[in-house]
Each structure stands twice: as C-alpha cells, then as structure tokens.
C-alpha cells in the first residue's frame, strides 16, 4: 500500500490523504526544482 499525505498548502489549512494498492500503481515520479521558486512535485500514474 502506498500512502500520500500532505499538510497544508500555500495560504490554506487543509490536508490531503490518499492511499493506493501497489498493484494499481503504474509509475511514480518525484521532481525537485531548486531556486527562487523551489518546489517538490509528485506524479503518479495508476492503472484502471
């Protein structure tokens, strides 16, 4: 099982909680961009 949890977003106070069984996950990519506008992005492709 894969769990994704994120607490809060820019200027907002809410949460995201997702969970997926491994058999439904096709691919996962994490992208980190550094600099003035640093960010971390998570991309996940799931099977239907």
N, CA and C atoms as an extended XYZ file, in Angstrom:
144
Properties=species:S:1:pos:R:3:atomname:S:1:resname:S:1:resid:I:1 pbc="F F F"
N         0.848       -1.173        0.000 N   UNK     1
C         0.000        0.000        0.000 CA  UNK     1
C         0.894        1.237        0.000 C   UNK     1
N         0.535        2.222       -0.791 N   UNK     2
C         1.265        3.490       -0.850 CA  UNK     2
C         0.364        4.569       -0.259 C   UNK     2
N         0.913        5.345        0.671 N   UNK     3
C         0.172        6.430        1.308 CA  UNK     3
C         0.808        7.761        0.924 C   UNK     3
N        -0.022        8.736        0.614 N   UNK     4
C         0.439       10.092        0.319 CA  UNK     4
C        -0.313       11.021        1.257 C   UNK     4
N         0.449       11.797        2.013 N   UNK     5
C        -0.161       12.719        2.965 CA  UNK     5
C         0.511       14.073        2.821 C   UNK     5
N        -0.278       15.129        2.741 N   UNK     6
C         0.248       16.482        2.648 CA  UNK     6
C        -0.540       17.366        3.599 C   UNK     6
N         0.164       18.141        4.403 N   UNK     7
C        -0.485       19.007        5.388 CA  UNK     7
C        -0.343       20.448        4.937 C   UNK     7
N        -1.453       21.077        4.572 N   UNK     8
C        -1.467       22.498        4.240 CA  UNK     8
C        -0.898       22.832        2.873 C   UNK     8
N        -1.382       23.923        2.337 N   UNK     9
C        -0.926       24.449        1.065 CA  UNK     9
C        -0.739       25.939        1.221 C   UNK     9
N        -0.173       26.563        0.241 N   UNK    10
C         0.090       27.997        0.322 CA  UNK    10
C        -1.150       28.773        0.742 C   UNK    10
N        -1.098       29.352        1.917 N   UNK    11
C        -2.194       30.176        2.407 CA  UNK    11
C        -3.441       29.418        2.812 C   UNK    11
N        -3.411       28.105        2.790 N   UNK    12
C        -4.604       27.334        3.131 CA  UNK    12
C        -4.260       26.330        4.215 C   UNK    12
N        -5.239       25.941        4.976 N   UNK    13
C        -5.022       24.995        6.059 CA  UNK    13
C        -5.902       23.767        5.830 C   UNK    13
N        -5.514       22.930        4.904 N   UNK    14
C        -6.256       21.692        4.679 CA  UNK    14
C        -5.283       20.564        4.356 C   UNK    14
N        -5.780       19.362        4.353 N   UNK    15
C        -4.936       18.182        4.195 CA  UNK    15
C        -5.372       17.330        3.017 C   UNK    15
N        -4.434       16.526        2.524 N   UNK    16
C        -4.723       15.517        1.507 CA  UNK    16
C        -4.207       14.187        2.038 C   UNK    16
N        -5.020       13.164        1.952 N   UNK    17
C        -4.593       11.823        2.331 CA  UNK    17
C        -5.103       10.866        1.270 C   UNK    17
N        -4.180       10.202        0.566 N   UNK    18
C        -4.536        9.251       -0.481 CA  UNK    18
C        -3.856        7.924       -0.182 C   UNK    18
N        -4.480        6.840       -0.582 N   UNK    19
C        -3.817        5.540       -0.461 CA  UNK    19
C        -4.194        4.686       -1.663 C   UNK    19
N        -3.202        3.936       -2.130 N   UNK    20
C        -3.362        3.100       -3.307 CA  UNK    20
C        -2.689        1.760       -3.058 C   UNK    20
N        -3.275        0.696       -3.560 N   UNK    21
C        -2.617       -0.605       -3.529 CA  UNK    21
C        -1.522       -0.620       -4.588 C   UNK    21
N        -0.411       -1.267       -4.284 N   UNK    22
C         0.716       -1.315       -5.212 CA  UNK    22
C         0.321       -1.871       -6.579 C   UNK    22
N        -0.609       -2.806       -6.626 N   UNK    23
C        -0.978       -3.409       -7.908 CA  UNK    23
C        -1.632       -2.414       -8.863 C   UNK    23
N        -2.108       -1.265       -8.364 N   UNK    24
C        -2.742       -0.264       -9.215 CA  UNK    24
C        -1.788        0.847       -9.659 C   UNK    24
N        -0.568        0.853       -9.165 N   UNK    25
C         0.375        1.918       -9.492 CA  UNK    25
C         1.217        1.518      -10.697 C   UNK    25
N         1.139        2.333      -11.733 N   UNK    26
C         1.913        2.122      -12.963 CA  UNK    26
C         3.300        2.732      -12.809 C   UNK    26
N         3.369        3.997      -12.354 N   UNK    27
C         4.663        4.661      -12.200 CA  UNK    27
C         4.541        5.824      -11.218 C   UNK    27
N         5.684        6.190      -10.634 N   UNK    28
C         5.764        7.330       -9.715 CA  UNK    28
C         6.996        8.128      -10.104 C   UNK    28
N         6.842        9.462      -10.166 N   UNK    29
C         7.979       10.341      -10.473 CA  UNK    29
C         7.959       11.505       -9.482 C   UNK    29
N         9.102       11.758       -8.887 N   UNK    30
C         9.245       12.901       -7.984 CA  UNK    30
C        10.190       13.884       -8.643 C   UNK    30
N         9.766       15.148       -8.702 N   UNK    31
C        10.537       16.183       -9.380 CA  UNK    31
C        10.831       17.301       -8.378 C   UNK    31
N        12.102       17.656       -8.237 N   UNK    32
C        12.510       18.726       -7.326 CA  UNK    32
C        13.102       19.858       -8.143 C   UNK    32
N        12.553       21.052       -7.971 N   UNK    33
C        13.081       22.229       -8.659 CA  UNK    33
C        13.622       23.177       -7.599 C   UNK    33
N        14.864       23.576       -7.766 N   UNK    34
C        15.504       24.466       -6.803 CA  UNK    34
C        15.578       25.877       -7.360 C   UNK    34
N        15.828       26.809       -6.489 N   UNK    35
C        15.945       28.199       -6.905 CA  UNK    35
C        14.975       29.058       -6.133 C   UNK    35
N        14.656       30.223       -6.690 N   UNK    36
C        13.758       31.176       -6.016 CA  UNK    36
C        12.391       30.557       -5.782 C   UNK    36
N        11.881       29.833       -6.743 N   UNK    37
C        10.562       29.209       -6.621 CA  UNK    37
C        10.710       27.696       -6.490 C   UNK    37
N        11.402       27.281       -5.454 N   UNK    38
C        11.640       25.844       -5.233 CA  UNK    38
C        10.323       25.123       -5.017 C   UNK    38
N        10.261       23.903       -5.529 N   UNK    39
C         9.051       23.108       -5.311 CA  UNK    39
C         9.352       21.632       -5.485 C   UNK    39
N         8.513       20.856       -4.893 N   UNK    40
C         8.603       19.403       -4.986 CA  UNK    40
C         7.279       18.924       -5.563 C   UNK    40
N         7.342       18.181       -6.662 N   UNK    41
C         6.134       17.678       -7.311 CA  UNK    41
C         6.169       16.160       -7.346 C   UNK    41
N         5.018       15.562       -7.148 N   UNK    42
C         4.871       14.116       -7.204 CA  UNK    42
C         3.861       13.774       -8.276 C   UNK    42
N         4.277       12.944       -9.210 N   UNK    43
C         3.397       12.493      -10.283 CA  UNK    43
C         3.212       10.981      -10.129 C   UNK    43
N         1.975       10.541      -10.181 N   UNK    44
C         1.716        9.116      -10.048 CA  UNK    44
C         0.694        8.702      -11.092 C   UNK    44
N         1.011        7.654      -11.812 N   UNK    45
C         0.111        7.108      -12.819 CA  UNK    45
C        -0.445        5.787      -12.271 C   UNK    45
N        -1.762        5.655      -12.308 N   UNK    46
C        -2.380        4.440      -11.799 CA  UNK    46
C        -3.087        3.686      -12.921 C   UNK    46
N        -3.158        2.394      -12.759 N   UNK    47
C        -3.862        1.527      -13.727 CA  UNK    47
C        -5.355        1.580      -13.445 C   UNK    47
N        -6.127        1.489      -14.478 N   UNK    48
C        -7.592        1.460      -14.325 CA  UNK    48
C        -8.095        0.044      -14.227 C   UNK    48
